[in-house]
Amino acid sequence: MEILKFEGICKYFGEVKALDNISFDVLSGEWVSIMGPSGSGKSTLVNILSLMDTPTAGRYILGGADASALNDEQILEFRRKKIGLVFQQFHLIPYLTAVENVMLNQYYHSCVDEDSAKAALEKVGLGHRITHRPSELSGGEQQRVCIARALINDPDIIIADEPTGNLDEANERVVLQLFQTLRSEGKTLLLVTHNEELGKFADKVVRLRHGKLDRIELLDQSTMKHHLGSQDENSDRDPNKSASQSSSAENLKAKNGDKNSSTSEKNSASQNLGGEDQSAENSNDENQGAKNSGAQNFGA
């Protein structure tokens, strides 16, 4: 069943064609990667998908309704109920705690519920960080707060714009595991990225180039399992544990490196000291030889 469809979507800024005749559909529960180099039209596409902008021409069918025909109030209602957004730059309110940032999205939807906000944070592995502010969280933890915020109103569609762009490899893996879990729960995922490796986790890849649809690629779902492991394996993993284990491994490696470096320095120092001792002995032998030679000459 189609959950959204683009039919000949165009977006013009003066004479610039940001999007030119884009057509594709997304099935309910499907993971779609939208890919392309910088300037290909990905950001413009995301703005239209998330109902933050309207196309110049073409039809956007969302949940069976023509989104192009919705008025402002209907657009706000549709976005609050149907779409969850995850941004690369997080966009967390710095003076609010993690749970308050999640509850903020509830406020714009209907009414706040702290217990459900806490449950959303626990789902992404941050149950122990609910009272921390963004400055007290790592980049990976902030991104997980963003995911919890996007999920709090139980939207049908999750749109993530470069969600791992600011993350290290360990936290990138944690976030991708969360997306895999969401997909298994029936959520529709639209992941915008220029990272080829991330694109391989999708069921479908929509490639843009110079504002045009370059091609659509269908991928075997086993590709995702090959990279992340099966869903059963991932369901037993604590996101915090995965990230902390990776961090611990890196710290251990660094410590071992320091030990090896220290050992090398000690060995080098010992060799130098031994060399200095040997040089001193040779110098003493030479001095003794000179004394003996002088004594013989004096006797002669």
Secondary structure, DSSP 8 states (H G I E B T S, - for coil): -EEEEEEEEEEEETTEEEEEEEEEEEETT-EEEEE--TTSSHHHHHHHHTTSS--SEEEEEETTEEGGG--HHHHHHHHHHHEEEE-TT----TTS-HHHHHHHHHHHHS---HHHHHHHHHHTT-TT-TT--GGGS-HHHHHHHHHHHHHTT--SEEEEESTTTT--HHHHHHHHHHHHHHHHTT-EEEEEES-HHHHTTSSEEEEEETTEEEEEEE--THHHHHHH--HHHHHT--HHHHHHHHHHHHHHHHHHHHHHHHHHHHHHHHHHHHHHHHHHHHHHHHHHHHHHHHHHHHH-
